[in-house]
Amino acid sequence: MKETLIQQAEIFVSDLFERQLSPKNYYHNIEHTRNVIDTVMLLAKMENCTAHDTLLLQLAAWFHDTGYVKVDDGHEVESVDIVHQFMKDAGLSESDLSTVEQLILVTKIGEEPKTLLQKIIKDADCAHVASEDFIEISDRLRLELKYKKEEEISELDWLKQNKEFIFKHKFYTTFAQVKLQPKKEMNAYELQKKINKIAKKEGQ
């Protein structure tokens, strides 16, 4: 059941994004979704999750941004509606459905995770802050916001926003705190270097 359900989820979400996701979603797209799934799998293994819990994490990861096909703000709630449509005939218990729903909702910025599974998906969703490609990935989000909000964001302002985001961000799982936090701190250091360089050039 596990492999079949996850395969069905992948097909469902991939098709949904291909048909309905805005081309302006330079960041919140199938690539980001797959990255979250990869990190969820890694963290689930490192945190010794059961096979069933890992299944629920994978389902939530596949669907956590599907609401973007309808709205940007509040997309998490729409994502829950979409996953309910998908899972109504999946044979999962009400408890499992509730768990997946809560895993999706906790990915909203500002929400504090309470359970281990929530901590895992929360860390996975923002793991790009510890990526070697952080600047490049961040630029895709900047492009997405630029075209959706139809307003230009200067490079310096964007770097400062990223610095603030990293400063406020925290990892919750033990593995992420040990292995990803140092990489995040290195990215914060590189961000500051870029900010200093541009500010000096602009005489700020």
C-alpha positions in Angstrom: 0.0 0.0 0.0 2.8 2.4 1.0 4.6 2.4 -2.4 1.4 2.5 -4.4 -0.1 5.4 -2.4 3.1 7.5 -2.6 3.3 6.8 -6.3 -0.3 7.9 -6.7 0.4 11.0 -4.7 3.4 11.9 -6.9 1.4 11.4 -10.1 -1.5 13.4 -8.7 0.6 16.4 -7.5 2.9 16.4 -10.6 -0.2 16.5 -12.9 -1.9 19.1 -10.7 1.1 21.4 -10.9 1.6 20.9 -14.6 -2.0 21.8 -15.3 -2.8 24.5 -12.8 0.3 26.0 -11.1 1.2 29.5 -12.2 4.4 29.8 -14.3 5.2 32.6 -11.9 5.9 30.0 -9.2 9.7 30.0 -9.6 10.2 28.7 -6.1 7.0 27.0 -4.8 6.8 24.3 -7.5 7.5 20.6 -8.1 11.2 21.0 -7.6 10.8 22.5 -4.1 8.2 19.8 -3.3 10.7 17.1 -4.3 13.4 18.7 -2.3 11.2 18.7 0.8 10.3 15.1 0.3 14.0 14.1 0.0 14.8 16.0 3.2 11.7 14.5 5.0 13.0 11.0 4.1 16.5 11.8 5.4 15.2 13.3 8.7 12.7 10.5 9.2 15.5 8.0 8.9 17.8 10.0 11.2 15.0 10.5 13.8 14.1 6.8 13.7 10.6 7.2 12.5 8.4 4.1 11.8 7.5 3.2 8.3 4.0 4.3 8.8 5.0 7.7 10.2 7.3 8.1 7.2 4.4 7.4 4.9 2.3 10.2 6.5 5.3 12.6 6.3 5.7 11.8 2.6 2.0 12.4 1.9 2.1 15.7 3.7 5.2 16.7 1.9 3.8 15.9 -1.5 0.7 18.0 -0.8 1.9 20.8 1.5 2.1 23.4 -1.3 -0.7 22.2 -3.6 -2.9 25.0 -2.4 -0.8 27.4 -4.5 -2.9 26.4 -7.5 -5.7 28.3 -5.9 -4.2 31.0 -3.6 -0.8 32.2 -2.3 -1.8 33.6 1.2 -3.5 30.8 3.1 -2.5 28.1 0.7 -1.9 25.7 3.5 -5.7 25.4 4.2 -6.3 24.9 0.5 -3.6 22.2 0.5 -5.6 20.4 3.2 -8.7 20.4 1.1 -6.8 19.0 -1.9 -5.2 16.2 0.2 -8.6 15.3 1.5 -9.9 14.9 -2.0 -7.0 12.7 -2.8 -7.2 10.5 0.3 -10.9 10.0 0.7 -10.6 6.6 -0.9 -7.1 5.8 0.3 -8.2 3.7 3.3 -6.4 5.7 5.9 -7.9 6.1 9.4 -9.3 9.4 10.6 -6.4 9.7 12.9 -3.9 9.4 10.0 -5.9 12.0 8.0 -5.8 14.4 10.9 -2.0 13.9 11.3 -1.4 14.6 7.6 -3.6 17.7 7.9 -1.7 19.0 10.9 1.6 18.3 9.2 0.5 20.5 6.2 -0.8 23.3 8.4 2.3 23.5 10.5 4.4 24.5 7.4 2.8 27.9 7.6 5.4 30.5 8.6 5.1 31.3 12.3 3.5 28.0 13.3 5.4 26.2 16.1 5.7 22.4 15.6 4.7 20.3 18.6 5.3 16.6 17.6 8.4 15.0 16.1 6.7 14.6 12.8 5.7 18.3 12.7 9.3 19.2 13.6 10.6 17.0 10.7 8.3 18.6 8.0 9.0 22.1 9.4 12.7 21.5 9.1 12.4 20.0 5.7 10.3 22.8 4.3 13.0 25.4 5.2 16.1 23.2 4.7 17.2 25.4 1.8 18.6 27.9 4.4 21.4 25.3 4.9 21.9 24.5 1.2 25.1 25.2 -0.7 22.8 26.7 -3.3 21.0 29.0 -0.8 21.6 32.2 -2.7 20.5 30.7 -6.0 17.4 29.2 -4.5 16.6 32.4 -2.7 16.8 34.3 -6.0 14.1 32.1 -7.4 11.8 33.1 -4.5 12.7 36.7 -5.2 11.7 36.3 -8.8 8.4 34.6 -7.8 7.5 37.5 -5.5 8.6 40.1 -8.1 6.2 38.8 -10.8 3.3 37.9 -8.5 3.3 41.2 -6.6 4.5 43.2 -9.6 7.0 45.1 -7.6 10.8 45.2 -7.9 12.9 44.1 -4.9 16.5 45.5 -4.9 19.3 43.0 -4.4 20.3 44.7 -1.2 16.8 44.8 0.3 16.4 41.1 -0.6 19.6 40.1 1.0 18.6 42.0 4.2 15.2 40.2 4.2 17.0 36.9 3.8 19.4 37.8 6.7 16.4 38.6 8.9 14.6 35.4 7.9 17.7 33.2 8.7 18.2 35.1 12.0 14.6 34.3 13.1 14.6 30.8 11.7 15.4 27.8 13.8 15.7 24.0 13.3 13.7 21.7 15.5 15.0 18.1 15.0 18.2 17.0 16.6 19.8 16.0 13.3 19.0 19.4 11.7 20.4 21.2 14.7 23.6 19.3 14.6 24.1 18.9 10.8 22.2 21.7 9.1 22.6 24.6 11.6 26.3 25.1 10.9 25.6 25.3 7.2 22.9 27.8 7.8 25.3 29.9 9.8 27.8 29.8 7.0 25.1 31.0 4.6 24.3 33.8 7.0 27.9 34.8 7.0 28.0 34.8 3.2 24.8 36.9 3.2 26.4 39.5 5.4 29.5 39.7 3.2 27.3 40.4 0.2 25.3 43.0 2.1 28.5 44.7 3.2 29.9 44.7 -0.3 26.8 46.2 -1.9 26.3 48.7 0.9 29.9 49.9 0.5 29.5 50.2 -3.3 26.3 52.2 -2.8 27.8 54.3 -0.1 25.4 53.1 2.6 
